[in-house]
Amino acid sequence: MKLILIAARAKNNVIGKENDLLWRLPADFKRFKSITSGHFILMGRKTFLSLGKPLPNRTHLVITRDSTFEVPEGHYTFQNFEEAFTFCNKLNLEELFIIGGGEIYKQTLPMADKLMLTEVEAELDGDTYFPEFDPKDWKITFEEYHPTDEKHRYAFRFVDYERKNSK
Ligand SMILES: NC(=O)c1ccc[n+]([C@@H]2O[C@H](COP(=O)([O-])OP(=O)(O)OC[C@H]3O[C@@H](n4cnc5c(N)ncnc54)[C@H](OP(=O)(O)O)[C@@H]3O)[C@@H](O)[C@H]2O)c1
């Protein structure tokens, strides 16, 4: 199973503040939707709560240490990553998308095969970060620049990184 981290980060690695995003970039939402639709998406309990309700057409896997935490039918909770990965492996998933937040990216980056990042061209003040990684370990396989316009306050680039020694 390929582990794919999908995230939007500012130039200083900020990804969120007060359990919310710091930008509204419709083209980024659109890409996120098209990439993750029909797939299983794994997230931390805080990111799940920040969504308000499950995103349509995706199976949500929520990591929490709270064994009483409930999610709607058709979605699942796990008390650690091992349980979640065992569940996915039993289903023979080809890909699992890790959608955040900071705690979850940090713990899964060492296992990730691919990063699909939206690199937002701004330095912003926040409280949650994407973990540092060494660009030497990754090769860029896709890059697309989007300038600012009336719907996009910040310019940004979609950049896909694949781990150099990934199978
Ligand atoms: N820009 C982006 O691409 C992006 C994407 C997603 C989220 N975000 C932002 O990121 C922020 C949320 O991130 P966050 O780091 O605060 O929280 P998070 O990673 O979404 O969730 C953290 C929670 O996950 C659970 N957890 C973490 N590690 C665990 C483990 N090893 N075993 C069991 N449970 C574990 C814990 O839940 P319990 O406390 O219930 O045990 C923990 O409190 C928000 O601001 C959100 O908007 C940004």
The ligand as a Gaussian input file, in Angstrom:
#p B3LYP/6-31G(d) Opt

LIG

0 1
 N       -3.006000      22.761000       5.506000
 C       -3.318000      21.459000       5.494000
 O       -3.065000      20.758000       4.512000
 C       -3.996000      20.853000       6.689000
 C       -4.489000      19.543000       6.607000
 C       -5.091000      18.999000       7.739000
 C       -5.190000      19.750000       8.903000
 N       -4.694000      21.009000       8.928000
 C       -4.742000      21.809000      10.162000
 O       -4.001000      21.120000      11.170000
 C       -4.555000      21.438000      12.450000
 C       -4.854000      20.144000      13.182000
 O       -3.647000      19.428000      13.363000
 P       -3.179000      18.923000      14.827000
 O       -1.750000      18.536000      14.735000
 O       -3.575000      19.948000      15.832000
 O       -4.142000      17.677000      15.099000
 P       -4.385000      16.307000      14.264000
 O       -3.078000      15.754000      13.814000
 O       -5.454000      16.511000      13.264000
 O       -5.032000      15.392000      15.415000
 C       -4.334000      15.156000      16.612000
 C       -5.047000      14.087000      17.383000
 O       -4.875000      12.829000      16.744000
 C       -4.791000      11.809000      17.715000
 N       -3.486000      11.165000      17.628000
 C       -2.317000      11.706000      17.194000
 N       -1.329000      10.782000      17.220000
 C       -1.903000       9.633000      17.688000
 C       -1.395000       8.325000      17.926000
 N       -0.101000       8.015000      17.698000
 N       -2.249000       7.386000      18.401000
 C       -3.549000       7.682000      18.641000
 N       -4.086000       8.909000      18.418000
 C       -3.270000       9.875000      17.948000
 C       -4.995000      12.464000      19.068000
 O       -6.405000      12.454000      19.292000
 P       -7.038000      12.374000      20.778000
 O       -6.636000      13.655000      21.430000
 O       -8.497000      12.237000      20.524000
 O       -6.412000      11.155000      21.426000
 C       -4.524000      13.878000      18.808000
 O       -5.051000      14.839000      19.698000
 C       -5.782000      22.302000      12.169000
 O       -5.411000      23.683000      12.245000
 C       -6.135000      21.955000      10.737000
 O       -6.861000      22.991000      10.093000
 C       -4.100000      21.570000       7.854000

